[in-house]
């Protein structure tokens, strides 16, 4: 692919968040007697994702009960509220497919699918042996800083436990397909 060709994003999974109408509707159908299933745009007021590894406190009442005061979810009436089951779409890889980007929801809080594809595409063209996952995380931090009115250095200078106000934890994996097969991964945490 040369620099003038624009790759198109193909989303291989649904957005597993309460922002996705299908996910939100299913969550509400699964918990018809719980008016507090979604609070302030989050599952039980805690997180936006509806499917995840971990978060056992939203899956089992005993795990929630083991938490201390402010961490505990009140009115956990009909767990599980978060599923481990993914929803996937089958996509047969072809020669026109150049890479796969796996990103946590924090990545897509700042970039749409096509922006991610363009960033990775141009990065790979200019840095064939570089680390596109790390580049995406760096671009996310730049955008998060800009949205918050900070420089990247100012944002990164905020202690890890306080940066959650500006960006979510992010994990990115980029798998390069074709002749130059490779994988890169990067993450940032609060």
Backbone as CSV, one residue per row, in Angstrom:
resi,resn,N_x,N_y,N_z,CA_x,CA_y,CA_z,C_x,C_y,C_z
1,UNK,0.847,-1.173,0.000,0.000,0.000,0.000,0.893,1.236,0.000
2,UNK,0.625,2.182,-0.857,1.422,3.410,-0.847,0.722,4.480,-0.016
3,UNK,1.390,5.591,0.193,0.884,6.640,1.070,-0.400,7.290,0.602
4,UNK,-0.759,7.131,-0.689,-1.965,7.786,-1.181,-3.213,6.929,-0.988
5,UNK,-3.042,5.668,-0.659,-4.188,4.800,-0.437,-4.643,4.913,1.018
6,UNK,-5.947,4.994,1.208,-6.496,5.125,2.557,-7.087,3.802,3.003
7,UNK,-6.523,3.200,4.013,-7.124,1.970,4.529,-8.444,2.292,5.232
8,UNK,-9.347,1.358,5.195,-10.649,1.533,5.837,-10.715,0.684,7.101
9,UNK,-11.272,1.244,8.146,-11.442,0.511,9.399,-12.591,-0.480,9.253
10,UNK,-12.375,-1.683,9.754,-13.421,-2.695,9.836,-13.519,-3.071,11.308
11,UNK,-14.620,-2.709,11.938,-14.782,-3.004,13.367,-15.137,-4.475,13.522
12,UNK,-14.326,-5.203,14.307,-14.499,-6.643,14.443,-15.293,-7.048,15.681
13,UNK,-15.607,-6.115,16.520,-16.407,-6.402,17.710,-17.300,-5.204,18.003
14,UNK,-18.367,-5.455,18.686,-19.244,-4.355,19.082,-18.617,-3.601,20.241
15,UNK,-19.029,-2.388,20.422,-18.596,-1.606,21.572,-19.317,-2.148,22.801
16,UNK,-18.559,-2.649,23.741,-19.135,-3.257,24.941,-19.273,-2.222,26.048
17,UNK,-20.056,-1.189,25.790,-20.259,-0.134,26.780,-21.740,0.224,26.851
18,UNK,-22.111,0.948,27.898,-23.505,1.387,28.020,-23.854,2.441,26.972
19,UNK,-22.857,2.980,26.278,-23.118,3.927,25.189,-23.701,3.225,23.963
20,UNK,-23.462,1.917,23.850,-23.996,1.120,22.758,-25.447,0.767,23.111
21,UNK,-26.382,1.219,22.292,-27.802,1.032,22.593,-28.172,-0.435,22.782
22,UNK,-27.591,-1.324,21.985,-27.887,-2.758,22.105,-27.416,-3.282,23.462
23,UNK,-26.209,-2.909,23.858,-25.675,-3.342,25.158,-26.509,-2.779,26.305
24,UNK,-26.835,-1.493,26.207,-27.616,-0.835,27.255,-28.993,-1.489,27.394
25,UNK,-29.656,-1.724,26.267,-30.980,-2.348,26.285,-30.917,-3.742,26.892
26,UNK,-29.914,-4.534,26.499,-29.784,-5.889,27.037,-29.537,-5.863,28.540
27,UNK,-28.702,-4.952,28.988,-28.413,-4.822,30.417,-29.690,-4.497,31.195
28,UNK,-30.480,-3.586,30.673,-31.735,-3.219,31.344,-32.743,-4.369,31.312
29,UNK,-32.779,-5.121,30.212,-33.661,-6.291,30.134,-33.230,-7.381,31.113
30,UNK,-31.918,-7.518,31.315,-31.391,-8.528,32.243,-31.668,-8.188,33.703
31,UNK,-31.965,-6.919,33.988,-32.173,-6.468,35.369,-33.436,-5.601,35.461
32,UNK,-34.602,-6.191,35.124,-35.833,-5.388,35.064,-36.287,-4.822,36.413
33,UNK,-35.880,-5.454,37.500,-36.321,-5.000,38.825,-35.303,-4.104,39.514
34,UNK,-34.283,-3.692,38.785,-33.246,-2.837,39.375,-33.221,-1.496,38.646
35,UNK,-33.851,-0.474,39.208,-33.873,0.841,38.552,-32.514,1.544,38.574
36,UNK,-31.552,0.986,39.316,-30.221,1.596,39.406,-29.168,0.783,38.652
37,UNK,-29.599,0.051,37.633,-28.650,-0.729,36.830,-27.650,0.195,36.140
38,UNK,-28.144,1.281,35.561,-27.272,2.276,34.922,-27.467,3.592,35.655
39,UNK,-26.380,4.090,36.212,-26.397,5.344,36.968,-25.320,6.254,36.393
40,UNK,-25.697,7.447,35.999,-24.751,8.427,35.440,-23.966,7.846,34.263
41,UNK,-24.648,7.056,33.422,-24.015,6.513,32.227,-23.037,5.388,32.487
42,UNK,-23.129,4.756,33.674,-22.205,3.673,34.024,-22.970,2.522,34.667
43,UNK,-22.469,1.307,34.483,-23.055,0.134,35.116,-22.937,0.296,36.628
44,UNK,-24.082,0.342,37.297,-24.145,0.542,38.751,-23.339,1.766,39.190
45,UNK,-23.188,2.721,38.279,-22.473,3.957,38.595,-20.972,3.797,38.680
46,UNK,-20.437,2.637,38.239,-19.010,2.349,38.426,-18.180,2.355,37.147
47,UNK,-18.651,1.743,36.077,-17.862,1.693,34.852,-18.762,1.628,33.629
48,UNK,-18.213,2.067,32.492,-18.987,2.125,31.257,-19.059,0.780,30.550
49,UNK,-18.075,-0.083,30.750,-18.040,-1.342,30.011,-19.074,-2.317,30.543
50,UNK,-19.634,-3.101,29.628,-20.647,-4.087,29.975,-20.108,-5.508,29.916
51,UNK,-18.905,-5.664,29.366,-18.258,-6.975,29.262,-16.791,-6.771,29.600
52,UNK,-16.271,-7.612,30.478,-14.887,-7.397,30.897,-14.349,-8.595,31.659
53,UNK,-13.017,-8.741,31.610,-12.331,-9.632,32.532,-12.309,-8.904,33.869
54,UNK,-12.218,-9.621,34.936,-12.133,-8.958,36.236,-13.461,-8.376,36.669
55,UNK,-13.411,-7.258,37.353,-14.555,-6.571,37.967,-15.535,-7.555,38.615
56,UNK,-14.976,-8.495,39.357,-15.799,-9.543,39.969,-16.829,-8.985,40.939
57,UNK,-16.590,-7.795,41.467,-17.551,-7.202,42.400,-18.879,-6.860,41.723
58,UNK,-18.891,-6.778,40.392,-20.145,-6.566,39.668,-20.696,-7.872,39.094
59,UNK,-19.991,-8.971,39.372,-20.425,-10.269,38.868,-20.957,-11.168,39.977
60,UNK,-20.368,-11.042,41.180,-20.774,-11.894,42.305,-20.987,-11.044,43.548
61,UNK,-22.118,-11.262,44.189,-22.444,-10.500,45.396,-21.401,-10.718,46.488
62,UNK,-20.892,-11.939,46.616,-19.895,-12.208,47.664,-18.626,-11.393,47.457
63,UNK,-18.247,-11.171,46.217,-17.051,-10.364,45.934,-17.317,-8.897,46.267
64,UNK,-18.507,-8.427,45.968,-18.874,-7.051,46.301,-18.920,-6.869,47.818
65,UNK,-19.498,-7.834,48.518,-19.620,-7.747,49.974,-18.260,-7.727,50.663
66,UNK,-17.243,-8.291,50.019,-15.904,-8.338,50.612,-15.178,-6.991,50.525
67,UNK,-15.707,-6.072,49.724,-15.061,-4.766,49.572,-15.353,-3.859,50.762
68,UNK,-14.433,-2.923,51.000,-14.628,-1.953,52.074,-15.609,-0.870,51.626
69,UNK,-16.263,-0.268,52.569,-17.227,0.813,52.446,-17.414,1.494,51.116
70,UNK,-16.587,2.502,50.809,-16.833,3.326,49.623,-16.605,2.575,48.318
71,UNK,-15.895,1.457,48.365,-15.658,0.675,47.156,-16.836,-0.239,46.826
72,UNK,-17.617,-0.575,47.840,-18.730,-1.501,47.683,-19.853,-0.843,46.877
73,UNK,-20.496,-1.651,46.039,-21.640,-1.190,45.255,-22.902,-1.414,46.079
74,UNK,-23.647,-0.356,46.302,-24.910,-0.484,47.027,-25.970,-1.081,46.113
75,UNK,-26.888,-1.810,46.692,-28.034,-2.360,45.957,-27.625,-3.252,44.790
76,UNK,-26.720,-4.158,45.041,-26.331,-5.132,44.017,-27.374,-6.252,44.059
77,UNK,-28.509,-6.015,43.426,-29.671,-6.889,43.596,-29.693,-8.125,42.709
78,UNK,-29.133,-8.048,41.502,-29.250,-9.192,40.587,-27.999,-9.391,39.735
79,UNK,-26.842,-9.633,40.386,-25.627,-9.847,39.600,-25.739,-11.133,38.773
80,UNK,-24.988,-11.266,37.714,-23.900,-10.385,37.270,-24.406,-9.210,36.430
81,UNK,-23.756,-8.085,36.587,-24.061,-6.878,35.817,-23.094,-6.700,34.650
82,UNK,-21.954,-7.344,34.734,-20.941,-7.278,33.679,-20.678,-8.704,33.224
83,UNK,-20.623,-8.898,31.925,-20.442,-10.223,31.342,-18.996,-10.450,30.909
84,UNK,-18.611,-11.703,30.876,-17.298,-12.076,30.355,-17.401,-12.491,28.886
85,UNK,-18.620,-12.714,28.418,-18.835,-13.211,27.063,-18.671,-12.106,26.020
86,UNK,-17.749,-12.291,25.068,-17.570,-11.268,24.027,-18.626,-11.406,22.933
87,UNK,-18.772,-10.386,22.143,-19.576,-10.489,20.926,-18.615,-10.199,19.786
88,UNK,-18.448,-11.179,18.924,-17.455,-11.066,17.860,-18.098,-11.210,16.493
89,UNK,-17.411,-10.710,15.510,-17.810,-10.866,14.124,-16.666,-11.571,13.405
90,UNK,-16.995,-12.481,12.508,-15.976,-13.202,11.753,-15.559,-12.347,10.560
91,UNK,-14.262,-12.232,10.383,-13.717,-11.492,9.248,-12.582,-12.327,8.672
92,UNK,-12.733,-12.767,7.441,-11.682,-13.548,6.806,-10.584,-12.598,6.339
93,UNK,-9.371,-12.838,6.810,-8.242,-11.975,6.472,-7.900,-12.138,4.997
94,UNK,-7.699,-11.000,4.335,-7.325,-11.015,2.920,-6.056,-10.188,2.726
95,UNK,-5.568,-10.155,1.511,-4.342,-9.402,1.216,-4.545,-7.897,1.377
96,UNK,-5.779,-7.444,1.393,-6.022,-6.010,1.584,-6.041,-5.614,3.065
97,UNK,-5.951,-6.599,3.952,-5.890,-6.323,5.393,-4.428,-6.178,5.790
98,UNK,-4.087,-5.064,6.431,-2.691,-4.776,6.740,-2.343,-4.887,8.213
99,UNK,-3.297,-4.618,9.082,-3.024,-4.719,10.512,-4.332,-4.816,11.285
100,UNK,-4.202,-5.265,12.527,-5.328,-5.336,13.455,-4.938,-4.522,14.680
101,UNK,-5.845,-3.680,15.134,-5.611,-2.902,16.353,-6.602,-3.380,17.404
102,UNK,-6.068,-3.856,18.514,-6.892,-4.213,19.665,-6.686,-3.113,20.687
103,UNK,-7.753,-2.471,21.082,-7.616,-1.374,22.033,-8.710,-1.400,23.077
104,UNK,-8.342,-1.060,24.289,-9.344,-0.954,25.346,-10.190,0.295,25.107
105,UNK,-11.273,0.403,25.851,-12.211,1.504,25.615,-11.567,2.873,25.791
106,UNK,-10.520,2.967,26.600,-9.842,4.248,26.793,-9.289,4.822,25.498
107,UNK,-8.841,3.954,24.582,-8.334,4.419,23.288,-9.461,5.079,22.498
108,UNK,-10.629,4.439,22.523,-11.740,4.913,21.703,-12.544,6.020,22.381
109,UNK,-12.143,6.391,23.590,-12.692,7.605,24.200,-12.152,8.842,23.483
110,UNK,-10.986,8.697,22.845,-10.337,9.844,22.206,-10.242,9.739,20.689
111,UNK,-10.321,8.536,20.135,-10.174,8.353,18.691,-11.289,7.467,18.153
112,UNK,-11.792,7.814,16.967,-12.720,6.916,16.288,-11.891,5.868,15.543
113,UNK,-12.557,4.832,15.053,-11.857,3.744,14.369,-11.002,4.240,13.205
114,UNK,-11.567,5.111,12.371,-10.820,5.576,11.202,-9.609,6.416,11.585
115,UNK,-9.700,7.176,12.668,-8.529,7.935,13.130,-7.420,6.983,13.565
116,UNK,-7.789,5.921,14.270,-6.801,4.933,14.712,-6.121,4.304,13.499
117,UNK,-6.914,3.915,12.509,-6.360,3.290,11.302,-5.416,4.247,10.579
118,UNK,-5.805,5.504,10.430,-4.932,6.476,9.755,-3.636,6.691,10.526
119,UNK,-3.727,6.819,11.846,-2.518,7.012,12.652,-1.563,5.834,12.502
120,UNK,-2.094,4.619,12.609,-1.244,3.430,12.486,-0.690,3.320,11.074
121,UNK,-1.518,3.540,10.083,-1.094,3.442,8.678,0.084,4.380,8.391
122,UNK,-0.067,5.639,8.733,1.011,6.594,8.457,2.240,6.337,9.319
123,UNK,2.033,5.873,10.534,3.180,5.560,11.391,3.985,4.407,10.788
124,UNK,3.301,3.360,10.345,3.995,2.205,9.765,4.735,2.606,8.492
125,UNK,4.122,3.469,7.676,4.794,3.923,6.455,6.080,4.677,6.763
126,UNK,6.058,5.501,7.798,7.240,6.312,8.108,8.198,5.636,9.081
127,UNK,7.740,4.605,9.790,8.582,3.900,10.771,8.328,2.397,10.674
128,UNK,8.756,1.742,9.596,8.417,0.331,9.388,8.853,-0.599,10.522
129,UNK,9.898,-0.252,11.234,10.336,-1.117,12.331,9.984,-0.521,13.691
130,UNK,9.145,0.524,13.688,8.764,1.190,14.932,7.683,0.445,15.697
131,UNK,7.181,1.074,16.730,6.197,0.479,17.632,4.872,1.246,17.524
132,UNK,3.969,0.814,16.637,2.728,1.559,16.431,1.812,1.588,17.655
133,UNK,1.852,0.566,18.492,1.012,0.575,19.699,1.476,1.668,20.654
134,UNK,2.772,1.761,20.842,3.317,2.812,21.710,2.982,4.191,21.133
135,UNK,3.092,4.319,19.817,2.759,5.578,19.156,1.300,5.965,19.418
136,UNK,0.376,4.994,19.310,-1.036,5.292,19.568,-1.251,5.769,20.997
137,UNK,-0.602,5.113,21.956,-0.745,5.529,23.354,-0.189,6.938,23.539
138,UNK,0.945,7.228,22.899,1.517,8.580,22.994,0.562,9.616,22.405
139,UNK,-0.054,9.295,21.265,-0.999,10.220,20.644,-2.236,10.416,21.520
140,UNK,-2.656,9.361,22.194,-3.784,9.471,23.109,-3.449,10.421,24.256
141,UNK,-2.258,10.294,24.820,-1.862,11.167,25.929,-1.792,12.617,25.453
142,UNK,-1.285,12.833,24.243,-1.240,14.191,23.679,-2.659,14.747,23.560
143,UNK,-3.581,13.935,23.033,-4.957,14.402,22.863,-5.639,14.618,24.215
144,UNK,-5.417,13.719,25.164,-6.010,13.877,26.501,-5.504,15.158,27.152
145,UNK,-4.208,15.423,27.008,-3.627,16.647,27.572,-4.251,17.871,26.914
146,UNK,-4.359,17.832,25.592,-4.940,18.956,24.856,-6.388,19.207,25.295
147,UNK,-7.160,18.138,25.436,-8.560,18.273,25.868,-8.665,18.855,27.274
148,UNK,-7.671,18.571,28.113,-7.679,19.069,29.491,-7.020,20.438,29.619
149,UNK,-6.443,20.934,28.512,-5.776,22.233,28.548,-4.376,22.176,29.131
150,UNK,-3.743,20.992,29.072,-2.383,20.802,29.576,-1.442,20.488,28.426
151,UNK,-0.155,20.634,28.680,0.837,20.052,27.778,0.942,18.572,28.154
152,UNK,1.534,17.770,27.281,1.715,16.356,27.587,2.548,16.194,28.858
153,UNK,3.583,17.014,29.000,4.457,16.930,30.172,3.684,17.259,31.451
154,UNK,2.804,18.260,31.379,2.003,18.615,32.555,1.066,17.473,32.948
155,UNK,0.424,16.866,31.940,-0.476,15.754,32.235,0.292,14.586,32.843
156,UNK,1.430,14.244,32.251,2.213,13.119,32.766,2.814,13.431,34.133
157,UNK,2.899,14.708,34.477,3.408,15.102,35.788,2.386,14.951,36.901
158,UNK,1.127,14.749,36.524,0.081,14.530,37.528,0.260,13.114,38.066
159,UNK,0.237,12.940,39.385,0.425,11.598,39.953,-0.551,10.592,39.344
160,UNK,-0.067,9.375,39.160,-0.848,8.336,38.487,-2.242,8.167,39.078
161,UNK,-2.386,8.249,40.364,-3.687,8.061,40.992,-4.684,9.175,40.738
162,UNK,-4.233,10.273,40.145,-5.126,11.412,39.893,-5.392,11.660,38.409
163,UNK,-4.704,10.947,37.524,-4.878,11.173,36.087,-6.188,10.605,35.553
164,UNK,-6.888,9.780,36.337,-8.129,9.186,35.862,-9.157,10.233,35.461
165,UNK,-9.000,11.443,35.950,-9.926,12.515,35.576,-9.752,12.907,34.110
166,UNK,-8.594,12.587,33.541,-8.252,13.060,32.198,-8.205,11.957,31.146
167,UNK,-7.864,10.738,31.553,-7.906,9.611,30.613,-7.995,8.305,31.378
168,UNK,-8.572,7.321,30.730,-8.746,5.995,31.297,-7.443,5.214,31.146
169,UNK,-7.326,4.102,31.873,-6.240,3.166,31.588,-6.402,2.735,30.134
170,UNK,-5.298,2.522,29.454,-5.363,2.171,28.040,-4.404,1.028,27.755
171,UNK,-4.892,0.050,27.009,-4.039,-1.018,26.506,-4.264,-1.094,25.005
172,UNK,-3.175,-1.166,24.252,-3.248,-1.236,22.794,-2.311,-2.338,22.313
173,UNK,-2.800,-3.154,21.394,-1.983,-4.161,20.720,-2.188,-3.954,19.229
174,UNK,-1.093,-3.882,18.481,-1.172,-3.758,17.024,-0.504,-4.987,16.424
175,UNK,-1.233,-5.692,15.576,-0.720,-6.879,14.898,-0.582,-6.530,13.426
176,UNK,0.653,-6.561,12.934,0.925,-6.268,11.524,0.760,-7.563,10.738
177,UNK,-0.032,-7.526,9.687,-0.282,-8.699,8.856,0.581,-8.651,7.603
178,UNK,0.557,-9.716,6.826,1.270,-9.740,5.555,2.728,-10.118,5.705
179,UNK,3.556,-9.609,4.786,4.971,-9.980,4.744,5.761,-9.491,5.947
180,UNK,5.372,-8.380,6.512,6.110,-7.800,7.640,5.429,-8.106,8.970
181,UNK,4.986,-9.336,9.154,4.244,-9.713,10.349,4.998,-9.331,11.615
182,UNK,4.285,-8.704,12.528,4.861,-8.375,13.836,3.726,-7.978,14.768
183,UNK,4.047,-7.886,16.034,3.076,-7.463,17.043,3.739,-6.465,17.958
184,UNK,3.024,-5.414,18.299,3.532,-4.470,19.297,2.423,-4.209,20.292
185,UNK,2.811,-3.901,21.512,1.807,-3.620,22.533,2.305,-2.512,23.432
186,UNK,1.361,-1.766,23.964,1.702,-0.667,24.863,0.512,-0.388,25.749
187,UNK,0.783,0.205,26.887,-0.311,0.577,27.778,0.101,1.753,28.634
188,UNK,-0.884,2.400,29.173,-0.663,3.453,30.148,-1.664,3.221,31.258
189,UNK,-1.300,3.568,32.444,-2.233,3.391,33.551,-2.309,4.670,34.347
190,UNK,-3.356,4.751,35.137,-3.588,5.941,35.934,-2.638,5.928,37.086
